[in-house]
Amino acid sequence: MALRVLFVCLGNICRSPAAEGVFRRLYPACVTDSAGTSGWHVGEPPYAPMQKAARRRGYELSDLRARQFQSGDFDRFDLIVVMDADNLENAEALRPAGNDTPLRLMTDFLDEPGTDHVPDPYYTRDFDGTLDLIERAAQGMRSVASSQA
């Protein structure tokens, strides 16, 4: 059975769709999705500057549409990966009683002390820096991806 991974950020228009795009290209046997803890952008494609930066690296995000994270996602995925502590807390608050689906920070997969979140390029405007970090973390997920893929 393929590993099912959900990537989560705030609006689901920059970081989490980028992580989904990177992960699905690196690990095509895995099932991926992304969501946001807010509902601000539901139904919208990823932010155009993020799509442009991703496309320059060969990641296609145009088929993705923002959706809001739901408690049922804990049952639909084997691993939920969030971009920062605030979104971790917001996602954890929706965990159904008795559910043990792992909920991890994307930066947990880095071997970089002091890196505790993926900066939001919607605010920082550093789309390439965010993609660099996501790519390194996705590479760090190799053992997780290969364990069930």
Secondary structure, DSSP 4 states (H G I P E B T S, - for coil): ---EEEEEESSSSSHHHHHHHHHHHH-TTSEEEEEESS-TTTTPPPPHHHHHHHHHTT---TT----B--TTHHHH-SEEEESSHHHHHHHHTTPPTT----EEEGGGG---TT--S---HHHH--HHHHHHHHHHHHHHTHHHHHHH-
